[in-house]
Amino acid sequence: QGRLVESGGGLVQAGGSLRLSCAASGRTFSTAAIGWFRQAPEKQREFLAAISWTGGSTRYADSVKGRFTISRDNAKNTVYLQMNSLKPEETAVYYCNAVLNVQSSAVFGSWGQGTQVTVSS
């Protein structure tokens, strides 16, 4: 078994930046495509970005394209989400999870606790 642990959230002003980390343990997760998601209060969880095991393929939701960048360091078993030009409406809990492939938002891991991102206006 493995697990994914998110970190790096915090309070940032509108227009600011944060880098989130997703640390993977266990063989299953450390060789999987990984996606980032977020869930705002009273809203459904939404897909943000995904990256393949090799890092050679990525996909982004239209809402974050050009502002967010997903990357991974397999030597550290960590996937990152660099978020720039953050908006107050992007306040949410951010999660990572293993996805079937980069083109799919279907996850096959358990959800962790996520990391809270709060963007002040």
Secondary structure as the mmCIF struct_conf table of DSSP 4:
data_model
#
loop_
_struct_conf.conf_type_id
_struct_conf.id
_struct_conf.beg_label_comp_id
_struct_conf.beg_label_asym_id
_struct_conf.beg_label_seq_id
_struct_conf.end_label_comp_id
_struct_conf.end_label_asym_id
_struct_conf.end_label_seq_id
STRN STRN1 ARG A 3 SER A 7
STRN STRN2 GLY A 10 GLN A 13
TURN_TY1_P TURN_TY1_P1 ALA A 14 GLY A 15
STRN STRN3 LEU A 18 SER A 25
BEND BEND1 GLY A 26 GLY A 26
HELX_RH_AL_P HELX_RH_AL_P1 ARG A 27 SER A 30
TURN_TY1_P TURN_TY1_P2 THR A 31 THR A 31
BEND BEND2 ALA A 32 ALA A 32
STRN STRN4 ALA A 33 GLN A 39
TURN_TY1_P TURN_TY1_P3 PRO A 41 GLU A 42
BEND BEND3 LYS A 43 LYS A 43
STRN STRN5 GLU A 46 ILE A 51
BEND BEND4 TRP A 53 GLY A 55
STRN STRN6 THR A 58 TYR A 60
TURN_TY1_P TURN_TY1_P4 ASP A 62 ARG A 67
STRN STRN7 PHE A 68 ASP A 73
TURN_TY1_P TURN_TY1_P5 ASN A 74 ASN A 77
STRN STRN8 THR A 78 MET A 83
BEND BEND5 SER A 85 SER A 85
HELX_RH_3T_P HELX_RH_3T_P1 PRO A 88 GLU A 90
STRN STRN9 ALA A 92 VAL A 99
BEND BEND6 LEU A 100 ASN A 101
TURN_TY1_P TURN_TY1_P6 VAL A 102 GLN A 103
STRN STRN10 VAL A 107 VAL A 107
BEND BEND7 GLY A 109 GLY A 109
STRN STRN11 THR A 115 SER A 120
#
